[in-house]
Amino acid sequence: MIDNLSLALTHGLMLLAAFLLLRRPDLDREDAALREKTHRRWGKRGA
């Protein structure tokens, strides 16, 4: 019983994570990736 519960819980959480990632509005936009490149938080300073 516990094995089935743990399998259902982990698969359900992975399904929820995939669903939430696929609903992101910036997933299909290329300008978001360009904006992230130019405004890096952890990149080299002054570059």
N, C-alpha and C positions, 0 to 999 in steps of 0.2 A: 504494500500500500504506500509506504513512504517513498519507494523508488518511483512509482507512477506520479506521485505528487511532486517530487523534485523535478522530474522530467517535464511535467506540464508547466510548472512554475518557470523553469529556465527557458523553455521554448516560448512560453507566452511573453516573457520579458524581452527576448530577442526579437520576437514579432512586433512588439510595441516599439522597440528602438528603431527597427527598420521602417516601420510606418511613420514614425515621427521624423526620421531623417528624410524620407521621400517627400514629405509634405513641406519641407523648407522652401521658401520662395526664392532663395538665392542659389538653389541647386542647378537651375537651368540657365543662369545668367553668367556670361563671360566677364562682364564689367566688374562683378563682385570679386573675382579672382585677381583682376588687375588692381583693383582698389586695395586688396589685401597685400599685394606685393609692394605697393608704394607706401603703405602705412604700416609697415611691420613694427611690432612692438619689441621684438627680441633680436632684431638685426643689428648690423654694425652701426655705430653712431657716426653721423656725419657723412654717410654714404648716400 
